[in-house]
Every structure is written in C-alpha cells, then in structure tokens.
Amino acid sequence: MVDVDRETVVAEKTPERESRFRALFTGPAVVAVFTWLAATALFLFVEGRYNKLDPLTPRGAFIPLAIGAALLTGCVVAAVVRRCGDRMVAVGAGLFAAWVALALRSALNLTPFGFGGLGGDMGRMTAAVNRYTVTPWPSDTFIDGLPSEYPPLYPWLLGRIALLLDVPAWRLLGAAEVLLTSAAVLAAFLLWQRIVPAGAALVISASGLLVFGDPRKAFAIITLLVFLPWLLVTFTETGKGRLHWLPAGLIGGLIMVTYNGWFPFGVVGVFAILVTAWRRSANRGAYVRHVLAVGLVTTLMALPYMVPYLSAVLTKGGQGLGDLYQSFEITENGFPFLDPSLLGALQLVGLIGLVWYRAKPWAWPMLWLVLGSYVFWLVMGVRYLLTDHTTLIHYVPRLTGVTLAAAGVLTLTSLVPVLIRRVGAVPPSGTGVAVMIVALLWIGTTYWSTWRPVTAIGPTEADRNFGVFSTLAHLERMPDCSPVRPMPKGVRLEHLRAGCIPAVRIKEEVESVLGKGARPTTLSADERLFAYLPWNAYMGTDRTSSSSLSRWDDRYAEVKRLMTITDPDELARASAATEFGPIDVFMLYRGPDYLQVVDGGFVPERFDSRHWIIEDVSEHFVVIIRRP
C-alpha cells in the first residue's frame, strides 16, 4: 500500500516537474537572453564584416534606422499572426537590446576608438584598462602602489581581456561600450518582468536610455537601469515574490564594484523603503534576516576593492578633489519632469502617478526613492554652496529621472484601461502591442539621433551635442600619429581634431635609453599617453578627476617647486628625489617660451644633456629621459 501511494505521488508530481523544467528553459527571461545573444552576434558580425559605409555620411548613418524598421515590421507581422504573449515580448526585448548594440557600433564604424576617443574621462578610463594589463590588483589609474578609489570591475575585466587576447587596451573600449550599453537594457528587462507585465517592463527598460544613455559611461548605465528594479524585487513584495537573498546579494555586489554612486544618491530613499517594507512584513524577523543576508553577500563581493581602499584612506589619507568639478548640469537637470519634451511629460505623469497610486506595491517604494533622492540633492546642494564640493549632485537627477520615467509608464498602464472602461469604449485587438511598438520606435529613433556622429558643428555647440562624442572617435589619432581614416566631403570638424600623441615614437626613445619593457614614472602634459602606454604617472593633469589618495595638490606643489629651480644639477637631483619618488621621464608640451605641463612650465636650458636625453618627438611634444 505504501508503494502504491508513493507511485501515485510521483506520478502526480511529474507534470509539475516537467512544467517547471519547461518554464526554466522556455520562460521569458531565457528567451530574451538567447534572442539577445543570437541577434547581437549576428548584427555585430555583419556590421564588422560587410559594412563599409561611413557613419559620417547620411547613407552610413541610416543603417540602424533601416534595420530597426525591418525588425519592427517583423514584430508587427508576428503579433498579427499569433497572440503576443510574454515570450513574444521577450523576443522583442532581446531584439531591441541587440539593435542598440547595432546602432552604437554603426556610429563607430571605420574607427578603432570608443566614444569620445581618448579625450577627458575616456582617456582616463582607457588608462585604467591599460593599468590592469600589468597588474591584477585594484589599482589607481595613474600612480603605482595606490589602490583604486573608483569601482574597478569594468576596467579590470577589460584589462585582463586585453592581456589575454594580446590586444591594445584602447582598441577594446568601443566594443565594451557597445555591448554593455546593450546589455543594460536586457538586464533591466530581466528584473522588471518579475514586477510588471512584460510589455511595460520592455518600455521601462528601453526608456532608461533616454534618461542616461551615454555609452562612454556604459558601466554607470547598466548599474542605473538595474538599481531600481533590484531594489523592488529584493526588498519589497512583487508579483513573483522577493528575490532570494543570494542572487540579490550577488547583483548588489556587482553594482558595488561596477559603479556604486547610486547607493549614496538614493540612500535616504533606500532606508525609507527598508523601514516601510519591514513594518508591512508579516514576518518581521524573517525580513530582517533577508536584508542582512543580502547586505552580507554584497559586502563580501565588494571586499577585494573596499579593503585596500579603506586601509589606504586610514593609513595614508588623501585630498578629496573629485567633486570640485563644476558641471553645467548642476543648474540645468535638477527637475527633469519640467523639461518641455516627451520624456519630461512622461516623467511628470510618473510623478503625479506616484502620488495618486502611492498605495500600489510598485508606487510607494518608487515614491520614497524619488523623495529620498531629492533630500540628498537638497542637503548636498547646501553643502555645495558652503564648501564648493558638489558631491556629484548632477548625477542624482539621473536616478530620479529613471524612476519617474518608469513610474510614468506604470501610471499610464494603470490609468488608461480605467479611462477606457469608464467611457465604454472597446479598444481594437492588438492596441497594447501597437502602443508598445510606437513607444520603442520613439525611444530607438531618439537615442539613435542623439548618439549618431555629427558632420558639422560650431565651437559653442560642441559641449551640448552628444553626437560630438561619436565624431571624436573618428578624429582621434593612432599611436603613430596617423589619422584613423579620411574625412568624407562636406564634414566641417577641424576645430574638434585632437592633437597627436606620438606614443610609438615615445616608447622607442624611452626603451632605447632605459631598456625594453621599461615602465618609467613619467610627468606628462597629456594624460592620453597612459591610454597607450601602461607606464606609471607622477600625477594626472586634471585636478578634479584625480583620486583623493593621489594627493594631487601636494604632487602639484612638488612640480611647481621643480619649476623654480634654476641650477641644472639641482633640478636633476631634486627631480630624482621628490616627496613622491623620482621622475624618470618628462613629456612636455612645447610652448613659445617654456616646456609646459599642467599650468606651468620648465625652462628648456635647465635640462642639461649631462643628466638628460632630450628628443623632439613631434611638433608639439618634447620627451626628456633621465640618463641611467
């Protein structure tokens, strides 16, 4: 009798097990991932192998629109032929994310550089990647022996990949930006579809690119787009229940070591969410254990990065300068929902919806996050007025904007059906699919238009047109100073051309004196040198982008002291024994009277040939190498 009962139980459970197995391998999440992998591989293969069109011409720039239109047509046909369920939407999510990769890759066609070339932040990120080709440990971008202050996962992975593939670091940034920005849409969809209907999840995930879709900061995009849905699925009750503490903690840890700024920007709101969720929980003890477990896993993942950094802060100290940068966004982006645009209107609807629907499971935590981020913005805004330290408050509205855009989509999906029922209308079959497709068309074309290369622009427009960053990838010079490619007819961008960094020549000259594979400590007038060569820098040239551990002001004072030394013998001795170690090589800009670095210069005659080997490596730069 026992055996019969056991067989009966097994027989009854078999269909359930088969159903779970089928759901595991054919569920929307898996469908979306495999669609993205296949479509992205196909798009990028065809783009790299067969596309010879110049993205600086109308014909070359049109490619993403043509392929996007074909994909939308296919989606419409598929929706007409069969019912558009969650799996069909998941296919659309994978295809849209893959199309983002295609659109960005098309913008970089014919150039090996990433968005922005090697200028500014991109030069520093490339230098960070270069650093990880010579060390596996969290390290400062420029200065040897200092741990990383910036979350290291993104440059660390690229550096180790560059080392494994024996590819120059500067050639990997473009591909990484394309793939990670594309993956951000997919990752956000995978989390949102646990909370809301698949169609809404897709539109929310895609719309995040319009709030913050700068591919130069792909690591910040993916963490921003997953931060909000991660909070909801981890710490609140969603349609599919809370995410298990282990995967939730792993995701939190990945956010911490990729870009962790969203945690402090949203800290007030996150705390309010945790307290509210705890008070609403039927089992408060279990909820506390869940939160602690997530926090523990997140912390453990961040330890390899945080321990060396905190240890250096406690033992060496530093000078916090990174938030002295005066971004124009500080005065312009504080209230994104007031922007007179379609996105601004969506965010305004979201703000109203959060207040109106504040009792809904999705609304109250998002409302707390918005309110909390504004508390942070206000408090740190007062600090900015008092101390000149911005605490990077111009980033806070990106978190607010993504939250409000998501709330706008959810408000409309909650409100519109109610209004339709009240007026007694019966929408035609497929109306929801049509709305979703139109929304993706708006998002896709807007994003493509924002980031496609520009072909003519005036100097005053350059800072506000994001397409310039695409164009700069085509204007950056190769390490031997040769141009990447010829410019097509009609392109007027001469004032945007970056100066040449003769890295190949510099490397040859230095190695001829110091030996092959030398990595000298170098004082350079241009940080792009370290994007090409994984050498140790004495200091960077941008004060407000420097690590606090580098003590930039103190290093700058040492350099200024060296500039005042008039005796050549004393300059040679002092530069070999500064407070922060020796300077082995100077790469200085040739000015009319001085050899310039940062905002000062050296008198050429003070570099005596008895102590130095001096080489003109280009019309702009002089390299001065200490004799062994």
VEXLUM-701013 format. One record per residue (C-alpha): residue in one letter; x, y, z. Coordinates in nm, 2 decimals, decimal comma. Example, Ala and Ser with C-alpha at 12.3 -4.5 7.8 and 13.67 -1.06 7.14 Angstrom:
# VEXLUM-701013
  res      c1      c2      c3
    A    1,23   -0,45    0,78
    S    1,37   -0,11    0,71
//
This chain:
# VEXLUM-701013
  res      c1      c2      c3
    M    0,00    0,00    0,00
    V    0,29    0,23    0,08
    D    0,45    0,16   -0,26
    V    0,13    0,24   -0,44
    D    0,09    0,57   -0,26
    R    0,45    0,66   -0,34
    E    0,40    0,58   -0,71
    T    0,08    0,79   -0,71
    V    0,26    1,08   -0,55
    V    0,55    1,06   -0,81
    A    0,30    1,04   -1,09
    E    0,11    1,34   -0,96
    K    0,43    1,54   -0,93
    T    0,58    1,46   -1,27
    P    0,37    1,71   -1,47
    E    0,46    1,98   -1,22
    R    0,83    1,90   -1,26
    E    0,80    1,90   -1,64
    S    0,62    2,23   -1,62
    R    0,90    2,38   -1,41
    F    1,16    2,24   -1,64
    R    0,99    2,39   -1,94
    A    0,95    2,72   -1,77
    L    1,31    2,72   -1,68
    F    1,43    2,68   -2,04
    T    1,15    2,85   -2,23
    G    1,05    3,13   -1,99
    P    1,06    3,49   -2,10
    A    1,39    3,56   -1,93
    V    1,57    3,27   -2,11
    V    1,40    3,36   -2,44
    A    1,52    3,73   -2,40
    V    1,87    3,63   -2,32
    F    1,91    3,38   -2,61
    T    1,75    3,62   -2,86
    W    1,99    3,90   -2,75
    L    2,29    3,67   -2,78
    A    2,20    3,55   -3,12
    A    2,08    3,88   -3,26
    T    2,37    4,08   -3,12
    A    2,63    3,83   -3,26
    L    2,46    3,84   -3,60
    F    2,43    4,22   -3,61
    L    2,79    4,28   -3,50
    F    2,93    4,02   -3,73
    V    2,76    4,16   -4,03
    E    2,84    4,52   -3,92
    G    3,21    4,44   -3,88
    R    3,24    4,21   -4,19
    Y    3,03    4,37   -4,45
    N    2,95    4,73   -4,36
    K    3,19    4,97   -4,54
    L    2,96    5,27   -4,53
    D    3,08    5,58   -4,35
    P    2,86    5,68   -4,05
    L    2,96    6,04   -4,11
    T    2,75    6,02   -4,43
    P    2,37    6,01   -4,44
    R    2,38    5,67   -4,61
    G    2,60    5,52   -4,35
    A    2,41    5,68   -4,06
    F    2,08    5,54   -4,20
    I    2,18    5,17   -4,14
    P    2,03    5,14   -3,79
    L    1,71    5,30   -3,90
    A    1,67    5,06   -4,19
    I    1,74    4,75   -3,98
    G    1,52    4,88   -3,70
    A    1,23    4,94   -3,93
    A    1,27    4,58   -4,06
    L    1,27    4,45   -3,71
    L    0,96    4,65   -3,62
    T    0,78    4,52   -3,93
    G    0,87    4,17   -3,83
    C    0,74    4,22   -3,48
    V    0,41    4,36   -3,62
    V    0,37    4,06   -3,85
    A    0,44    3,82   -3,57
    A    0,19    4,00   -3,34
    V   -0,08    3,97   -3,61
    V   -0,01    3,61   -3,69
    R   -0,01    3,49   -3,33
    R   -0,10    3,62   -2,99
    C    0,17    3,85   -2,84
    G    0,24    3,68   -2,50
    D    0,52    3,73   -2,26
    R    0,76    3,51   -2,47
    M    0,69    3,72   -2,78
    V    0,76    4,04   -2,58
    A    1,08    3,87   -2,45
    V    1,19    3,82   -2,81
    G    1,12    4,19   -2,87
    A    1,33    4,28   -2,57
    G    1,63    4,08   -2,69
    L    1,60    4,23   -3,04
    F    1,57    4,59   -2,91
    A    1,88    4,54   -2,69
    A    2,06    4,39   -2,99
    W    1,95    4,68   -3,21
    V    2,10    4,93   -2,95
    A    2,43    4,74   -3,00
    L    2,40    4,78   -3,38
    A    2,31    5,15   -3,36
    L    2,62    5,22   -3,14
    R    2,85    5,00   -3,33
    S    2,74    5,17   -3,66
    A    2,84    5,50   -3,51
    L    3,19    5,37   -3,45
    N    3,23    5,20   -3,79
    L    3,57    5,27   -3,95
    T    3,73    5,37   -3,62
    P    3,90    5,15   -3,35
    F    3,83    5,40   -3,08
    G    3,54    5,43   -2,84
    F    3,30    5,72   -2,79
    G    3,49    6,04   -2,72
    G    3,82    5,90   -2,85
    L    4,08    5,93   -2,57
    G    3,98    6,27   -2,45
    G    3,89    6,35   -2,09
    D    3,72    6,07   -1,90
    M    3,76    5,83   -2,18
    G    4,14    5,87   -2,19
    R    4,14    5,81   -1,81
    M    3,92    5,50   -1,84
    T    4,15    5,37   -2,12
    A    4,45    5,43   -1,89
    A    4,28    5,24   -1,61
    V    4,22    4,95   -1,85
    N    4,59    4,97   -1,95
    R    4,69    4,96   -1,59
    Y    4,51    4,62   -1,54
    T    4,72    4,47   -1,82
    V    5,02    4,49   -1,59
    T    4,86    4,42   -1,25
    P    4,57    4,21   -1,14
    W    4,51    4,41   -0,82
    P    4,27    4,71   -0,77
    S    4,50    5,00   -0,86
    D    4,50    5,37   -0,92
    T    4,47    5,47   -1,28
    F    4,80    5,66   -1,29
    I    5,01    5,61   -0,98
    D    5,18    5,29   -0,89
    G    5,13    5,15   -0,55
    L    4,79    5,31   -0,48
    P    4,46    5,11   -0,46
    S    4,17    5,21   -0,68
    E    3,93    5,46   -0,54
    Y    3,69    5,41   -0,84
    P    3,50    5,08   -0,86
    P    3,74    4,86   -1,05
    L    3,54    4,58   -1,21
    Y    3,48    4,73   -1,55
    P    3,84    4,84   -1,63
    W    3,98    4,53   -1,45
    L    3,78    4,29   -1,68
    L    3,88    4,48   -1,99
    G    4,24    4,49   -1,89
    R    4,26    4,12   -1,82
    I    4,08    4,05   -2,15
    A    4,33    4,28   -2,34
    L    4,61    4,09   -2,18
    L    4,46    3,75   -2,26
    L    4,39    3,84   -2,62
    D    4,71    4,05   -2,66
    V    4,51    4,34   -2,79
    P    4,59    4,71   -2,70
    A    4,36    4,84   -2,43
    W    4,25    5,14   -2,64
    R    4,10    4,90   -2,90
    L    3,86    4,74   -2,65
    L    3,68    5,04   -2,52
    G    3,45    5,08   -2,82
    A    3,33    4,72   -2,81
    A    3,29    4,73   -2,44
    E    3,08    5,04   -2,45
    V    2,86    4,89   -2,72
    L    2,80    4,56   -2,56
    L    2,75    4,68   -2,20
    T    2,50    4,96   -2,30
    S    2,31    4,70   -2,50
    A    2,32    4,45   -2,21
    A    2,19    4,72   -1,97
    V    1,85    4,72   -2,15
    L    1,84    4,34   -2,13
    A    1,94    4,32   -1,77
    A    1,68    4,58   -1,67
    F    1,41    4,39   -1,86
    L    1,50    4,06   -1,68
    L    1,44    4,23   -1,34
    W    1,14    4,44   -1,44
    Q    0,95    4,15   -1,59
    R    0,94    3,99   -1,24
    I    0,75    4,30   -1,12
    V    0,52    4,43   -1,40
    P    0,38    4,29   -1,73
    A    0,64    4,21   -1,99
    G    0,53    4,49   -2,23
    A    0,56    4,76   -1,96
    A    0,90    4,60   -1,85
    L    1,03    4,64   -2,20
    V    0,93    5,00   -2,24
    I    1,06    5,09   -1,90
    S    1,40    4,93   -1,96
    A    1,44    5,09   -2,30
    S    1,33    5,44   -2,18
    G    1,61    5,45   -1,93
    L    1,85    5,51   -2,22
    L    1,68    5,85   -2,28
    V    1,74    5,95   -1,92
    F    2,10    5,84   -1,92
    G    2,24    5,66   -2,22
    D    2,59    5,79   -2,25
    P    2,79    5,49   -2,39
    R    3,11    5,63   -2,26
    K    2,97    5,55   -1,91
    A    2,83    5,21   -2,00
    F    2,92    5,08   -1,66
    A    2,71    5,35   -1,50
    I    2,42    5,29   -1,74
    I    2,38    4,92   -1,65
    T    2,40    4,98   -1,28
    L    2,15    5,27   -1,30
    L    1,90    5,07   -1,51
    V    1,91    4,77   -1,28
    F    1,93    4,96   -0,95
    L    1,56    5,04   -0,92
    P    1,41    4,70   -1,02
    W    1,68    4,54   -0,80
    L    1,56    4,74   -0,50
    L    1,19    4,64   -0,57
    V    1,25    4,27   -0,63
    T    1,49    4,24   -0,34
    F    1,33    4,44   -0,06
    T    0,96    4,47   -0,14
    E    0,68    4,22   -0,22
    T    0,64    4,20   -0,60
    G    0,42    3,99   -0,82
    K    0,67    3,69   -0,81
    G    0,78    3,75   -0,45
    R    1,11    3,87   -0,33
    L    1,43    3,77   -0,50
    H    1,63    3,51   -0,30
    W    1,89    3,67   -0,08
    L    2,18    3,50   -0,26
    P    2,12    3,63   -0,62
    A    2,00    3,96   -0,48
    G    2,33    3,99   -0,29
    L    2,53    3,90   -0,59
    I    2,36    4,16   -0,80
    G    2,41    4,42   -0,52
    G    2,78    4,32   -0,51
    L    2,82    4,36   -0,89
    I    2,66    4,71   -0,86
    M    2,91    4,80   -0,58
    V    3,22    4,71   -0,78
    T    3,10    4,84   -1,11
    Y    2,95    5,18   -1,02
    N    2,83    5,24   -0,66
    G    2,73    5,60   -0,68
    W    2,36    5,51   -0,69
    F    2,37    5,38   -0,33
    P    2,47    5,71   -0,17
    F    2,25    5,91   -0,41
    G    1,95    5,70   -0,31
    V    2,05    5,62    0,05
    V    1,77    5,82    0,22
    G    1,50    5,66    0,00
    V    1,65    5,31    0,03
    F    1,64    5,34    0,41
    A    1,28    5,46    0,40
    I    1,19    5,16    0,17
    L    1,36    4,91    0,41
    V    1,17    5,06    0,71
    T    0,84    5,07    0,54
    A    0,88    4,71    0,40
    W    0,97    4,59    0,75
    R    0,67    4,75    0,90
    R    0,44    4,59    0,64
    S    0,60    4,25    0,66
    A    0,40    3,97    0,81
    N    0,72    3,81    0,95
    R    0,95    4,10    1,05
    G    1,22    3,87    1,18
    A    1,25    3,69    0,85
    Y    1,26    4,02    0,66
    V    1,55    4,14    0,88
    R    1,74    3,82    0,82
    H    1,68    3,86    0,44
    V    1,81    4,21    0,44
    L    2,12    4,12    0,65
    A    2,19    3,82    0,42
    V    2,17    4,04    0,11
    G    2,39    4,30    0,27
    L    2,64    4,04    0,38
    V    2,68    3,89    0,03
    T    2,70    4,24   -0,13
    T    2,97    4,34    0,12
    L    3,17    4,02    0,07
    M    3,18    4,08   -0,30
    A    3,30    4,43   -0,25
    L    3,57    4,35    0,00
    P    3,86    4,29   -0,25
    Y    3,80    4,65   -0,37
    M    3,69    4,82   -0,04
    V    3,95    4,68    0,20
    P    4,26    4,81    0,02
    Y    4,09    5,14   -0,04
    L    3,97    5,19    0,31
    S    4,31    5,08    0,45
    A    4,48    5,34    0,24
    V    4,24    5,61    0,35
    L    4,31    5,53    0,71
    T    4,68    5,49    0,69
    K    4,78    5,74    0,41
    G    4,50    5,99    0,40
    G    4,42    6,19    0,09
    Q    4,28    6,51   -0,06
    G    3,92    6,49   -0,19
    L    3,91    6,68   -0,51
    G    3,69    6,47   -0,74
    D    3,37    6,66   -0,66
    L    3,51    7,00   -0,73
    Y    3,42    6,97   -1,10
    Q    3,17    7,23   -1,19
    S    2,93    7,06   -1,43
    F    2,68    7,27   -1,62
    E    2,42    7,00   -1,53
    I    2,41    7,12   -1,17
    T    2,20    7,42   -1,26
    E    2,01    7,25   -1,55
    N    1,89    6,90   -1,47
    G    1,75    6,92   -1,12
    F    1,39    6,88   -1,22
    P    1,37    6,65   -1,52
    F    0,99    6,63   -1,51
    L    0,97    7,00   -1,60
    D    1,17    6,96   -1,93
    P    0,95    7,05   -2,23
    S    0,99    6,72   -2,41
    L    0,81    6,40   -2,45
    L    1,04    6,24   -2,19
    G    0,97    6,52   -1,95
    A    0,60    6,48   -2,00
    L    0,63    6,11   -1,92
    Q    0,83    6,18   -1,60
    L    0,57    6,44   -1,50
    V    0,29    6,18   -1,54
    G    0,51    5,95   -1,33
    L    0,54    6,20   -1,05
    I    0,17    6,25   -1,04
    G    0,11    5,88   -1,06
    L    0,34    5,80   -0,77
    V    0,13    6,03   -0,55
    W   -0,20    5,91   -0,68
    Y   -0,12    5,54   -0,68
    R    0,10    5,55   -0,37
    A   -0,07    5,25   -0,21
    K    0,02    5,02   -0,50
    P    0,31    4,78   -0,45
    W    0,52    4,94   -0,72
    A    0,44    5,30   -0,64
    W    0,52    5,35   -0,27
    P    0,89    5,24   -0,29
    M    0,95    5,44   -0,60
    L    0,79    5,75   -0,43
    W    1,03    5,70   -0,14
    L    1,32    5,68   -0,37
    V    1,23    6,00   -0,55
    L    1,17    6,19   -0,22
    G    1,49    6,05   -0,07
    S    1,70    6,14   -0,38
    Y    1,57    6,50   -0,36
    V    1,65    6,51    0,01
    F    2,01    6,41   -0,08
    W    2,02    6,66   -0,36
    L    1,90    6,94   -0,14
    V    2,13    6,87    0,15
    M    2,43    6,83   -0,07
    G    2,33    7,14   -0,26
    V    2,36    7,34    0,06
    R    2,70    7,18    0,12
    Y    2,80    7,28   -0,24
    L    2,71    7,64   -0,16
    L    2,91    7,63    0,16
    T    3,22    7,43    0,06
    D    3,23    7,42   -0,33
    H    3,22    7,04   -0,31
    T    2,93    6,92   -0,53
    T    2,91    6,56   -0,40
    L    2,83    6,49   -0,77
    I    2,47    6,61   -0,73
    H    2,44    6,64   -1,10
    Y    2,42    6,26   -1,11
    V    2,12    6,25   -0,87
    P    1,86    6,35   -1,12
    R    1,96    6,06   -1,34
    L    1,84    5,83   -1,06
    T    1,53    6,04   -1,01
    G    1,47    6,06   -1,39
    V    1,48    5,68   -1,44
    T    1,25    5,63   -1,15
    L    1,00    5,89   -1,28
    A    1,01    5,75   -1,64
    A    0,93    5,40   -1,51
    A    0,65    5,55   -1,29
    G    0,52    5,73   -1,60
    V    0,49    5,40   -1,79
    L    0,32    5,22   -1,50
    T    0,09    5,51   -1,43
    L   -0,03    5,51   -1,80
    T   -0,07    5,13   -1,79
    S   -0,28    5,16   -1,48
    L   -0,48    5,47   -1,58
    V   -0,56    5,42   -1,94
    P   -0,76    5,09   -1,91
    V   -0,97    5,25   -1,64
    L   -1,05    5,55   -1,85
    I   -1,14    5,33   -2,15
    R   -1,38    5,13   -1,94
    R   -1,54    5,44   -1,80
    V   -1,62    5,58   -2,14
    G   -1,75    5,24   -2,25
    A   -1,50    5,21   -2,54
    V   -1,37    4,87   -2,66
    P   -1,01    4,91   -2,80
    P   -0,93    4,70   -3,11
    S   -0,74    4,38   -3,06
    G   -0,36    4,44   -3,05
    T   -0,39    4,80   -2,93
    G   -0,15    4,74   -2,64
    V    0,11    4,58   -2,88
    A    0,08    4,88   -3,11
    V    0,14    5,13   -2,83
    M    0,44    4,93   -2,72
    I    0,59    4,93   -3,07
    V    0,53    5,31   -3,11
    A    0,70    5,37   -2,77
    L    1,00    5,16   -2,88
    L    1,01    5,35   -3,21
    W    1,02    5,68   -3,03
    I    1,29    5,56   -2,79
    G    1,50    5,40   -3,06
    T    1,50    5,69   -3,30
    T    1,56    5,94   -3,03
    Y    1,85    5,75   -2,89
    W    2,00    5,69   -3,24
    S    1,96    6,06   -3,33
    T    2,13    6,17   -3,01
    W    2,44    5,95   -3,05
    R    2,50    5,93   -3,42
    P    2,81    6,12   -3,54
    V    2,77    6,49   -3,64
    T    2,92    6,62   -3,96
    A    2,92    7,00   -3,89
    I    2,91    7,18   -3,57
    G    3,02    7,52   -3,43
    P    3,25    7,55   -3,13
    T    2,98    7,68   -2,90
    E    2,76    7,38   -2,97
    A    3,02    7,11   -2,91
    D    2,96    7,07   -2,53
    R    2,58    7,02   -2,57
    N    2,57    6,78   -2,87
    F    2,63    6,42   -2,77
    G    2,69    6,32   -3,13
    V    3,03    6,50   -3,10
    F    3,15    6,21   -2,88
    S    3,07    5,98   -3,17
    T    3,26    6,20   -3,41
    L    3,56    6,24   -3,18
    A    3,61    5,86   -3,21
    H    3,68    5,92   -3,58
    L    3,91    6,22   -3,52
    E    4,15    6,06   -3,26
    R    4,50    5,99   -3,39
    M    4,66    5,65   -3,39
    P    4,96    5,59   -3,16
    D    5,19    5,66   -3,45
    C    5,01    5,98   -3,52
    S    4,85    5,86   -3,84
    P    4,48    5,96   -3,89
    V    4,22    5,69   -3,83
    R    4,05    5,75   -4,16
    P    4,00    6,03   -4,42
    M    3,70    6,26   -4,36
    P    3,42    6,25   -4,62
    K    3,34    6,56   -4,83
    G    3,14    6,82   -4,65
    V    3,24    6,74   -4,30
    R    3,34    7,05   -4,11
    L    3,50    6,95   -3,78
    E    3,86    7,08   -3,79
    H    3,83    7,26   -3,46
    L    3,74    6,93   -3,29
    R    4,05    6,74   -3,41
    A    4,26    6,62   -3,12
    G    4,63    6,67   -3,11
    C    4,87    6,38   -3,18
    I    5,03    6,18   -2,90
    P    5,33    6,01   -3,07
    A    5,32    5,71   -2,83
    V    5,51    5,47   -3,07
    R    5,80    5,72   -3,10
    I    5,80    5,80   -2,73
    K    5,81    5,43   -2,64
    E    6,10    5,37   -2,88
    E    6,30    5,66   -2,74
    V    6,25    5,57   -2,38
    E    6,33    5,20   -2,43
    S    6,64    5,29   -2,62
    V    6,77    5,45   -2,30
    L    6,60    5,26   -2,02
    G    6,57    4,92   -2,18
    K    6,29    4,72   -2,34
    G    5,98    4,69   -2,13
    A    6,07    4,99   -1,91
    R    5,78    5,15   -1,73
    P    5,92    5,48   -1,61
    T    5,75    5,72   -1,38
    T    5,65    6,00   -1,62
    L    5,53    6,35   -1,58
    S    5,32    6,41   -1,89
    A    5,15    6,71   -2,02
    D    4,88    6,49   -2,17
    E    4,71    6,20   -1,99
    R    4,64    6,03   -2,32
    L    5,00    5,90   -2,31
    F    4,89    5,65   -2,04
    A    4,60    5,53   -2,25
    Y    4,86    5,40   -2,50
    L    5,14    5,30   -2,26
    P    5,09    5,13   -1,91
    W    5,36    5,35   -1,75
    N    5,35    5,50   -1,41
    A    5,24    5,86   -1,39
    Y    5,38    6,11   -1,14
    M    5,04    6,28   -1,15
    G    4,74    6,33   -1,38
    T    4,68    6,67   -1,54
    D    4,31    6,71   -1,43
    R    4,28    6,81   -1,07
    T    3,91    6,73   -1,03
    S    3,94    6,38   -1,18
    S    4,22    6,27   -0,95
    S    4,19    6,01   -0,68
    S    4,19    6,15   -0,33
    L    4,47    5,90   -0,24
    S    4,70    6,05   -0,50
    R    4,73    6,38   -0,31
    W    4,72    6,58   -0,63
    D    4,76    6,92   -0,47
    D    5,08    6,80   -0,29
    R    5,22    6,65   -0,61
    Y    5,14    6,97   -0,80
    A    5,32    7,17   -0,53
    E    5,63    6,95   -0,59
    V    5,62    7,00   -0,96
    K    5,58    7,38   -0,91
    R    5,89    7,37   -0,68
    L    6,09    7,19   -0,95
    M    5,99    7,46   -1,20
    T    6,16    7,73   -0,98
    I    6,50    7,55   -0,96
    T    6,75    7,73   -1,18
    D    7,06    7,51   -1,14
    P    7,05    7,22   -1,39
    D    7,24    6,99   -1,15
    E    7,00    7,07   -0,87
    L    6,70    7,01   -1,09
    A    6,83    6,67   -1,19
    R    6,89    6,58   -0,82
    A    6,56    6,72   -0,69
    S    6,35    6,55   -0,96
    A    6,51    6,22   -0,87
    A    6,41    6,25   -0,50
    T    6,07    6,43   -0,48
    E    5,84    6,37   -0,19
    F    5,66    6,11   -0,40
    G    5,96    5,94   -0,56
    P    6,16    6,01   -0,88
    I    6,05    6,14   -1,21
    D    6,23    5,94   -1,48
    V    6,07    6,09   -1,79
    F    5,91    6,43   -1,88
    M    5,68    6,45   -2,17
    L    5,62    6,83   -2,21
    Y    5,43    7,05   -2,44
    R    5,64    7,28   -2,65
    G    5,53    7,63   -2,57
    P    5,66    7,96   -2,70
    D    5,89    8,02   -2,40
    Y    5,86    7,71   -2,18
    L    5,82    7,34   -2,19
    Q    5,47    7,32   -2,04
    V    5,29    7,08   -1,81
    V    4,97    7,14   -1,62
    D    4,96    7,52   -1,59
    G    5,33    7,59   -1,56
    G    5,65    7,52   -1,75
    F    6,02    7,45   -1,74
    V    6,30    7,65   -1,90
    P    6,45    7,42   -2,16
    E    6,81    7,51   -2,08
    R    6,77    7,37   -1,73
    F    6,76    7,01   -1,86
    D    7,13    6,97   -1,91
    S    7,24    6,70   -2,15
    R    7,48    6,56   -1,89
    H    7,17    6,44   -1,70
    W    6,91    6,41   -1,97
    I    6,85    6,29   -2,32
    I    6,62    6,53   -2,50
    E    6,42    6,43   -2,80
    D    6,17    6,62   -3,01
    V    5,91    6,35   -3,08
    S    5,66    6,57   -3,26
    E    5,59    6,94   -3,34
    H    5,41    6,97   -3,01
    F    5,59    6,75   -2,76
    V    5,94    6,70   -2,62
    V    6,04    6,39   -2,43
    I    6,32    6,43   -2,17
    I    6,47    6,10   -2,04
    R    6,69    6,07   -1,73
    R    7,02    5,91   -1,82
    P    7,08    5,58   -1,63
//
